[in-house]
Amino acid sequence: MSANKLILVFFFLFVGLSSSAQSARIKGIILDKNNQPVENVNVLCLGKITQSNINGFFDLVVPANRKLVVIFTHISLKKATVSIVLKSNEDYEFNLIMSDYQEQMGEVIVTAKNRKRVQGITTIEPEVIRKIPGANAGIENILKTLPGVNSNNELSTQYAVRGGNYDENLVYVNEIEVYRPFLIRSGQQEGLSFTNTDLVQNIDFSAGGFQAKFGDKLSSVLDITYRKPVRFGVNLEASFLGGSLSVDAISKNKKWSAVTGVRYRNNSLLVKSQETQTNFTPTFTDIQTNINYQASAKWQWSFLGNISQNKYQYQPLTRQTNFGTIDNPMALSIFYEGQEKDKYDTYFGALKTTFNVSDNFTLKFIGSVFHTLEQEYFDIFAQYRLGEVDTNIGSETYGDVSFSRGIGSQLNHARNDLDALIVNTEVKGFHDWKENQFEWGVKYTRESIQDRIVEWEVIDSAGFSIKPPIVILPKNDQPYAPYTGNLVPYQNVRATNFNIINRFSGYVQWSRKENLGSSEVWYNAGMRMHNWEVSGATVAGKSQVAFSPRAQFAIKPDWSKDMVFRLSGGLYHQPPFYRELRDADGVVQPNVKAQQSIHLVLSNDYSFKMWNRPFKLVSELYYKSLTNVNSYTIDNVRIRYAANNNAKGYAQGLDVRLNGEFVPGTESWFSFGYLKTEENSDNKGYIARPTDQRLKFGLLFQDYMPNIPSVKIYLNLVYNTGLPGGSPSYADPYLYQNRLRDYRRADLGFSKVFFENNSNNSNKGWFKSFKELAVGLEIFNLFNNQNAITNTWVRDVYSKNQYAIPNYMTTRVFNVKLSAKL
């Protein structure tokens, strides 16, 4: 090829790349005067056209660096015309309220970026949540693929964020805080998350450095908004793990709307794949509704209600776990008798009203009631053999235990009951004044807890009852001399608690956006206050108060590259909830202090085009200094606190996430997280905290077959390095710093879509009623990895050693799923 031809090729390549980069994107949600999403709005610009979907969302790629006229038209609403200028690679959110009585014309000067991008909030599309496979599919299943979010239990919806534990995460639905059951100790007992993904319109998540308007927790905020229906519709889903039904309804005058969902879940398919053979008959059901009423142009009302019933019946039969090394293989064989019967009934109702006093002033009033009735009853007798495995391939007993090092048994008993009633009342205000936004809120919470704990464990090793090391008993010289002392359970927890916790909290915050030279900057500063007091029949705590100043600063330089830098942090407090007040003996300690953390988060948000498609790279560097730490231990998902604020600690790390359209029309992402968190109890030195998950890799990938685009492929992959494995009862955790195996899991889903977004009823026969119809195959734990959640500690009567026997999670499981929309 001649030099002239090479120059010509590079010239056209350069021109092509330059022209492809000179584009931008405008997206947003279109609402009517009643703030209801409007479907089928035509959005037109320079010959390019798109339509808003059922949620009012539209997305249109337009030329950059020129004045554009965007036209919005609808069959029953007046035309709206907007003039706008976007920069190269600009990704601008524009939300429009269309009128039914007059045309709208205006000009938008684009100086602000997406509010959530500035605040460091991750937004997740509801459709992604509904499609991605997982043993416990839902919002939490997707969160576990994000950097800084960790969980080694696919049966649980609980998660840890940046070194915190499961109790350190805020969850809101429609601005209303929601709660979990108290007595859950195992992931397979959980059943259903509170959030029904069939009802969701928007999901926002912040892993740290969040604003003062969010509550008093140390780790994260999950903020969920349920949708307001715009027309009648039905969603159906059924699989081997259960099913769901949701109905959208709206009145003729469009003042009333409601979305209601019913779910059923059965984890038998997953639990029976574990090493412990069981008779397992759980039922997890709930019904949830979100009702909206538009009383007038200024006044709106909504009601959120939920009733759930979880019945967990578990009868273990046998278990064999092989462990050890190639040179010294060992096995634990257990034979069970008895059963466990648990029940968790929860009732939740919340009423919210929004009053627009003026164009610049809005008031919200929120009241909610949460009531939970829980019982945990079990009597399980286990006889175990700890022995060496026959590794002789030619032997008839190959793989069996050939020599027993330990023979023993244990009996676990519990009769635990809890009745909790939580009542909240709250007032919020929103003010716009010139270029400033002010928000404030006042909240009162009353928590009434009635709790009875009767729980004990007896351990027998080689015919002799093992006494607890903390109890002084007569010398035991069996079998040479008879033992005359009392038999004492190895563990014995008995407590009755009747407590009232009164809380007053409030916040005020200020936000402002302005230009600093040629750069755009955003400010946010606020303060939270929380006052609480614990009282009861036998305890009386003192009144305590905590103040939490928080701030955010973001800047977007006037660069050719679309970047936003953000610095956020503050002093965060977590006043103790009921579980944090209860010590290892089950006794409430009323004067437990609020855990305190100084957050510092530095982040960079870089939006760019690759393959002429949008991508985003978000990096966050964080550090937390922890004081008044309420140290704890974790067994599966059960947390037991020391309730004495005797520790200090820190958490530091780096989170990176790259997301975008790796495949045109789909969103996927890769994430990486590094975390180190340690604590120092009673000045004995720093050791790893129970949630010290050093490295994390996550992948969420969506694709479709090129020649058969109706066949979709979804991959959910997580790799976590091992957590600390815990320590035996009564042992010093400083002496047991071993770690579990690395957690490796891949869930794969295939979906054949027969109809998608079929709104014209072009199908014939019985299928004409379906707007969407798909059948899918899911493979959980694709590579059949053995992942451990905790350790069982077993004694060797000969060497007096204690062995950490891993408790493995689920193996490979196949599931078939049917999804339909009417």
Salt bridges, closest charged atoms under 4 A:
GLU39 OE1 - ARG231 NH1 3.27
ASP59 OD2 - ARG25 NH1 2.86
GLU90 OE2 - LYS113 NZ 2.88
ASP91 OD1 - ARG25 NE 3.11
ASP91 OD2 - LYS27 NZ 3.85
ASP100 OD2 - LYS33 NZ 3.76
GLU107 OE1 - LYS67 NZ 3.68
GLU127 OE2 - ARG130 NH2 3.00
GLU154 OE2 - ARG745 NH1 3.30
ASP167 OD1 - ARG579 NH2 2.53
GLU175 OE2 - LYS352 NZ 3.02
GLU175 OE2 - LYS364 NZ 2.60
GLU175 OE1 - LYS428 NZ 3.38
GLU177 OE1 - LYS443 NZ 3.42
ASP204 OD2 - LYS116 NZ 3.31
ASP216 OD1 - ARG528 NE 3.30
ASP216 OD2 - HIS530 ND1 2.89
ASP216 OD1 - ARG550 NH2 3.95
ASP248 OD1 - ARG227 NH2 2.85
ASP286 OD2 - ARG263 NH2 2.65
ASP345 OD2 - LYS343 NZ 3.70
GLU376 OE2 - ARG185 NE 2.51
ASP379 OD1 - HIS413 ND1 2.60
ASP379 OD2 - ARG415 NH2 2.66
GLU388 OE2 - ARG405 NH2 3.14
ASP417 OD2 - ARG452 NH2 2.78
ASP419 OD1 - HIS371 NE2 2.86
GLU447 OE2 - ARG503 NE 2.74
ASP451 OD2 - ARG582 NH1 2.51
GLU455 OE1 - ARG185 NH2 3.17
GLU455 OE2 - ARG638 NH1 3.09
GLU455 OE2 - ARG640 NH2 3.08
GLU514 OE1 - ARG512 NE 2.87
ASP558 OD1 - LYS87 NZ 3.84
ASP562 OD2 - LYS113 NZ 3.56
ASP562 OD1 - ARG117 NH1 3.25
ASP562 OD1 - LYS556 NZ 3.65
ASP605 OD1 - ARG117 NE 2.90
ASP605 OD2 - LYS616 NZ 3.85
GLU620 OE1 - ARG162 NH2 2.44
GLU620 OE2 - ARG566 NH2 2.69
ASP655 OD2 - ARG162 NE 2.91
GLU679 OE1 - ARG689 NE 3.10
ASP692 OD2 - ARG694 NE 2.93
ASP692 OD2 - ARG739 NH2 2.48
ASP732 OD1 - LYS684 NZ 3.97
ASP747 OD1 - ARG745 NE 3.26
GLU772 OE2 - LYS821 NZ 3.79
GLU778 OE2 - LYS817 NZ 3.21
ASP796 OD2 - ARG405 NH1 3.80
